[in-house]
Amino acid sequence: MVYKIIDASFYTNDKCKVYIINDPIEFLNIDITVLKRAMKMI
């Protein structure tokens, strides 16, 4: 899966909003460590 960060502002202590490019505008809550890995892939 390819993650595109659209809102990196925290809404909990360890979750961020991300957008999965492969799916039609679907939002997930994703662990911050996974988010950091996704940001490195962009």
C-alpha positions in Angstrom: 0.0 0.0 0.0 1.1 3.5 -0.8 0.3 6.2 1.9 -0.1 9.8 1.1 0.0 12.1 4.2 -2.8 14.7 3.9 -3.0 15.7 7.5 -0.1 15.2 9.8 -1.6 17.1 12.6 -2.2 14.8 15.6 -5.7 14.2 16.7 -4.6 11.7 19.3 -1.2 11.2 20.9 -0.1 8.5 18.4 -2.5 8.5 15.5 -2.5 10.6 12.3 -4.8 10.9 9.3 -3.6 9.3 6.2 -5.0 8.8 2.7 -4.6 5.5 0.9 -4.0 6.4 -2.7 -5.2 3.0 -4.0 -8.7 3.4 -2.4 -11.3 6.1 -3.1 -10.8 8.7 -0.4 -10.6 6.3 2.5 -9.2 7.5 5.9 -7.5 5.3 8.4 -6.1 5.7 11.8 -2.5 4.5 11.6 0.2 4.0 14.1 2.8 6.8 14.1 5.7 4.4 13.5 3.9 3.2 10.4 3.2 6.8 9.4 6.9 7.7 9.7 7.8 4.7 7.4 5.2 5.9 4.9 6.6 9.4 4.9 10.0 8.0 4.1 8.6 6.2 1.1 7.1 9.3 -0.5 
